[in-house]
Each structure stands twice: as structure tokens, then as C-alpha cells.
Amino acid sequence: MYLTIQDCMDMSELTADEVHAIAQHENIAEVVAAELGNYLVHSPSGERQIRKIIIDDIREANAANDTARAAKLKLVLKQFVETHPHQAAA
């Protein structure tokens, strides 16, 4: 039996968009980002770190005048904050 990328994302307790944001921020493959996200979600300050990663990605998109990407990431951030109530403000 093999794990799929979807299996890894499901285990991470993150959405595909959240995993993608981590992958882009860290410049790593999505399967590795899913593993990193899983670790962070279960660590004491990890949800705060994921929130910061998404905010950094929004800032990067804004700096590049990529309004479509920034808008999508804002929705990703909103969803993350709603589903991970333990994350604290960065």
C-alpha cells in the first residue's frame, strides 16, 4: 500500500491550499509541505507559524502586484483562522 499526496494532506489536518502555501513559502515539494504542516499543526506554536507563512505569502504576492494570488491567499488565511482556533496572532 502506498500513500498518496492526498493521504498526506488529509493526515496534516490542512487544506490543499494551506499545504500549497507552505510549499511555496518554503520552496519545497507539496508532499514535504504536508509533512511539515502536520508537524506544525501539532506543535505548541505551529499554528501561529503557519499563519505567519500565509501572511508572508500574501505580502510577497502584494509586492509582486499579483492581486489574484494575494486575494486567494487571503481566503486561505481566513479559512485557516476559522478552522484552527488555537493559532494566536503573530
C-alpha positions as CSV (number, residue, x, y, z in Angstrom):
1,M,0.0,0.0,0.0
2,Y,1.3,3.4,-0.9
3,L,0.4,6.8,0.5
4,T,-0.9,9.4,-2.0
5,I,-0.3,13.1,-1.8
6,Q,-4.0,13.4,-0.8
7,D,-3.4,10.9,2.1
8,C,-0.5,13.1,3.3
9,M,-2.7,16.2,3.1
10,D,-5.5,14.5,4.9
11,M,-3.2,13.5,7.8
12,S,-1.8,17.0,8.0
13,E,-5.2,18.4,9.0
14,L,-4.7,21.2,6.4
15,T,-6.3,22.0,3.2
16,A,-4.6,21.6,-0.1
17,D,-4.4,25.4,-0.4
18,E,-2.7,25.7,3.0
19,V,-0.2,22.9,2.1
20,H,0.4,24.7,-1.2
21,A,1.1,28.0,0.6
22,I,3.6,26.2,2.9
23,A,5.3,24.6,-0.1
24,Q,5.6,27.9,-2.0
25,H,6.9,29.7,1.1
26,E,9.5,27.1,2.0
27,N,10.3,26.2,-1.7
28,I,9.6,22.5,-1.1
29,A,7.5,19.8,-2.6
30,E,3.9,19.6,-1.6
31,V,4.3,16.2,0.0
32,V,7.1,17.6,2.2
33,A,5.0,20.6,2.9
34,A,2.1,18.3,4.1
35,E,4.5,16.6,6.4
36,L,5.9,19.9,7.7
37,G,2.3,21.2,8.1
38,N,1.3,18.1,10.1
39,Y,4.3,18.7,12.4
40,L,3.5,22.4,12.8
41,V,-0.3,21.8,13.5
42,H,0.6,19.5,16.3
43,S,3.4,21.7,17.9
44,P,2.7,24.4,20.5
45,S,3.4,27.4,18.3
46,G,3.0,25.7,14.9
47,E,-0.4,27.1,14.0
48,R,1.0,30.6,14.6
49,Q,3.9,29.7,12.3
50,I,1.5,28.5,9.6
51,R,-0.5,31.7,9.9
52,K,2.7,33.7,9.6
53,I,3.7,31.7,6.5
54,I,0.4,32.5,4.8
55,I,0.7,36.2,5.8
56,D,4.3,36.3,4.3
57,D,2.9,34.8,1.1
58,I,0.2,37.5,0.9
59,R,2.9,40.2,1.4
60,E,5.0,38.6,-1.3
61,A,2.1,38.5,-3.7
62,N,1.2,42.1,-3.0
63,A,4.8,43.2,-3.5
64,A,4.8,41.4,-6.9
65,N,1.4,43.1,-7.8
66,D,-0.1,39.6,-8.1
67,T,-3.6,40.6,-6.9
68,A,-5.2,37.4,-7.8
69,R,-2.7,35.3,-5.8
70,A,-3.0,37.8,-2.9
71,A,-6.8,37.5,-2.9
72,K,-6.7,33.7,-3.0
73,L,-4.2,33.6,-0.1
74,K,-6.4,36.0,1.9
75,L,-9.2,33.4,1.6
76,V,-6.7,30.7,2.6
77,L,-5.8,32.7,5.7
78,K,-9.5,33.3,6.6
79,Q,-10.2,29.6,6.3
80,F,-7.1,28.7,8.3
81,V,-8.0,31.1,11.1
82,E,-11.6,29.7,11.2
83,T,-10.5,26.1,11.4
84,H,-7.5,26.4,13.6
85,P,-8.8,28.4,16.6
86,H,-5.7,27.7,18.7
87,Q,-3.5,29.8,16.5
88,A,-2.5,33.1,18.1
89,A,-1.9,36.4,16.5
90,A,1.6,36.8,15.1
